[in-house]
Amino acid sequence: MIELRAVHKQFGATRAVDGVSLRIAPGSITALIGASGSGKSTLLRLINRMVELDGGQILLDGQDIRDGPPEALRRRMGYVIQSTGLFPHWTVARNIATVPVLLGWPAAQCAHRVDELLALLGLEPERYRGRYPHQLSGGQQQRVGVARALAARPAVLLMDEPFGALDPVTRQSLQQALAQLQQALGTTIVLVTHDIDEALRLGQRLVLMDQGRVVQAGTPAQLLAQPASPQVSDFLGRATLGQRLLGLRRVAEILRPGEAACGAPLQPGQSLQDALAAFLLRRADRLPVADAQGRPLGAIRFIDLLQDPR
């Protein structure tokens, strides 16, 4: 658990973070969103003491983060930025093992952890562990950066616009890999992003900031369906709120078991946004649903897309 209590940070006359109070649940992904200069990156740096707070308190598992040296705190937290910061003259394996080596892990344990993380992130260990950063694509370098941040099994992973410089296809692939990795490891992730779709795809909880303050915090569905103000609606994209809300829901939620329909079937795990596209493309009012093996499960109706899920 990370708890922020009335946290303040000021740079000159600018209040970068202004009385922020938050609770970040363990094993969750929290996305900090907001315009440039809203304070989200500063808040991230305050959590691992890259920047020291001016007022308030930050607790990690009930302990004030200022109780010990910053270096000890940072060893409990992985940190990933847009520029991976990999050491260019070190191999992938040595880059990933940076913190475990500093902590005195045995060589065999380091090597096992390197291979484990490479495999989890979709990089074949035998192929990639001996390569150098310049021999990797941007997406591969970013995966190695994530692996390095997770190498010492930190309780918390902080990510500041980690995929911002990547092309859309690579970015989506890494988002999917991160979500799977977080589910497998149960790491608490705090993610700063300006990309609303990325925040909605990854964040189990969103925190919208403006001028150093929290404007609204809640689940993606809560912010989309019940924006606290016109400012929240505008930031999330007022014209596309409904479409994005459909992207959070699954076909299984509106499945009518045993009902029949014609055409290529959808799968229950697909989003209702996918279903809407299929309805419009096929000009149908009913679509079949089948499992991964093609066995019929039932059908969905277009009218059900319009129902309020609450």
N, C-alpha and C positions, 0 to 999 in steps of 0.2 A: 504493500500500500504506500502510495506517495500522497502526502497531504500538504497543501499549501494554505497557509493562514495569513490573510491580509498582507500579501507580499508586495513590496514596493522596490522600484529601482529607478533612479533618476540619473540622466546624463546632462549636466548643465541645467538648462531651464526646461528640458524635456522629461516628462514622466513616461518612461518607456513601459513600465509596469506599475499599475496604479491600484493597489489594494485587492489583488487577485486572491481569491480563496477557491480551492478546488480539491476534490478527492479523486485519485486515479486508482481504480481497482486493480489488484494483482491479476496477472494473466490476461489482461485486456489490451486492446489497441485503442488509444485515444488520439484523435487527430486534432491538432490546433490549426485553425483556419482564420483567415482575415486578410485584409489588404496589406500591401507593403507598409512597414512602419507601425503596424498594429500592436507589436510587442511579443509576437509569438516566438520568434527566434531568441529574443532576450530571455523569455521565460524558460526556454529549453536550456540555455546556458546557465541560468541561475540554479537549475536542478542539479547540475553536476559541478557547480562552483567554478566554471570557467569565468563567470562574472559573480561577484559577491553582492548579495542583496543589501539594501539600505534599511529595510524595515520588514517586520513580519517574521515568519518562520516557515521552514520547509522540513518536513519529517519524512524519513524513509523507514518503513516498518516501525514507526513510533519513536525513532531516534532523530534528534536534530542533526542535519547534515553538517553543521559546523562543529560538532563535538570532537571530530578527529581531523587529521590532515587531509587536504583535497585529494592527494594522490591515492590514499586508501579508499576514498569514496569513489573515485573514477575507475578503480579496478573492479568495483561492483557494478559499473555501468558501461555498456558499450556505446559508442558514438559513431554515427555514420553521417557524412556530409555529401553534398553534390559532387565535389571533387574528392575522389577516394583517398588521396594522400598516401598511396602505396609507395613504399621505398623502391625506387626504380632499379637498383642494383641487387635487390634481394629476390629470390624465387618466390613463387606463389606460396609454397609451403612455409618458408621462413617469414613472410609477411603475416600469414595467418597466425603463426605461432608466437608472434611478438610478445603478447602479454603472458601467455603460459610460461615462456622462457624466463621472463622477468620474475615470475612467481616461483620459479625453481622446479617446474614440473620435470619429471624424468623424460628423456628423449623419446622413449617408446610411447609414453602417454601423449606427448605432443604430436607425434606422427599419427597416432590413431585418431586424435581429435581433428587434425587437419583433413584426413581422408573422410572422416564421418561428415564433416561440414561441407566439403566439396560435393560429396554424394547427395546430401540433402538439398544443396542448391543447384543440382543438375549439371555439375562439372565432373566429368570422369576423373577420379583421382590420379590414375596412372598416366593419363594424358596431360593433366594440367599442373600437378604439384611442382614439377621442375621448370615450368615456364617462368618468364619474366613479364612484368606488367606491359611492356611495349609489344609483347607478342599476343596480347589479348584485345578483344573488341571492348568498346565502352561498356556494354552490358556485362561482359565477363569480368571486367575490372570492378564493376559495382558489386557483383556477386561476391568477389573476393573481399571487397571492403566490408560487406555484411558478415562474411565468415570470420574475418579478423575481429570484428566487434563482438562476436558471439563466442570466440574461442575459449575464453576463461569461464564460460557459463555464467555470465552476469545476470543478476536478477532483473535488470532494467536495460532496455535498448532505446537510446535517444536517436532520432533520425531527423535531420534538417534538410528538407528538399532533396532527398537522396536520389531521386530518379528524374529530376528536373531537366537534365541536359541530354536525356536519351530520346530516341525516336519513339513514336507511339507504340509500335509493335513490341519493341524491346521493353519499353516501360510497362506495358500490360503484362508481359511475361514475368517480369521481376515482381510486380505486384502480386501476381498469383503465387509465385514461389515464396514470397514473404508471408502471405496469409497461411500457406501450408506449413511453413517452417514454424510460425508462431503457434499454430494449432498443435504441432508435434512437440514443441519444447515448452510451451506455456509461458513464454517470456512476456513481461510487461513492456509494451512498446508505446512511446510517446512520439508521434509523427507530426512534423511541421510540413504543411503543403499549401500551395496556392491553388492547386488543382482540385476543384470541387468533386469531379467524378472519382478521382483517386481517394479523396477523403470518404466519399460515400461507399466506395468499393471496399476499403480496408478498415475504416473506423467503426468500432462498436459504439463509440461515444464521440461526439463532435463538440468542440469548444470554439465558438466564434468570438474573436477578439476585435476590438476597435479602440484606438487611442489608449492602449495599455489596460483596458478593462474587458471583462467578460460580458458580452452582449447576451448570449444565450448558450446554454450547454444542455446536451441531451442526446438521445439516440438519433441516428439519421432520420428515422421515420418521424420522430417528434419534431425535429426542426423543419422537415419538409411539410408535414401535415398541419403543424401548429406553430408557425413562425411567430416569435414574440413581438415583432414589429415589422413595419414596411422595410426597414433597413436589412433585416434578416432575409426577407423575401427577395429583395433586390440582389443581395450578395449571392444567394443560392440560385438565382435566375428565375425571376417571377414567372416568365412565360413557359418554363420547362419544369416547374415543380411537380406537376402531375406525372409527367413522363419519368422523372427521376424517382418518384415514389414507386412507380410500377417496377422500376429497375431493382428495388429492394425486396420485392415480393416474388414468390415462386408459383409456378403453375400448379403445384400440389395443393396450394391454399384454396384454389377454386375448382379443383377436380370434382367432376360428378361421376363417381364410380359406376361402372357397368353401362354407361350411356355410350352410344355408338356415334361415329362421325366418319366422313370420308377424307382421304388425302394422307399425305406424309405425317406421321405422328410427332408431336412434341414430347419432350421428356419432363418428368415432374420437377426436376431441379432447375429447369430453365426459368429465366425471369419473365414476369408478366410484360416487360418491355419487349422481349423477344416474341411473346405471344401476340402483342398488339401489332408488331410488324408483320407477322404471319397472317393475322386476320385481314390486314389491309392489302397485303400482296395477293392473297387468294380470294379476296372479296367474299369471305365466308362468315357465317354467324356462329359456327360451331367447328371445333377442331379436335381430332383424336389425340389421345395421350397414351404412350406406351413406355415400358421400362427399357433398360439398356439392352436387353435381349430381344426387344421387339414385341413383347407380350402386351396385349391391350390392357389398359387400366381403366379407361373411361374416356370422357371428353370434357372440354371446357366450352363455355358460351361467351360470346362477345359481351353480352349484357352484364355478365359477372365482373368484367373489368371495371365497370362503372360504380360498383358497390363500395361504400365506405367500409374499410376493414375493421374499424373500431367497434 
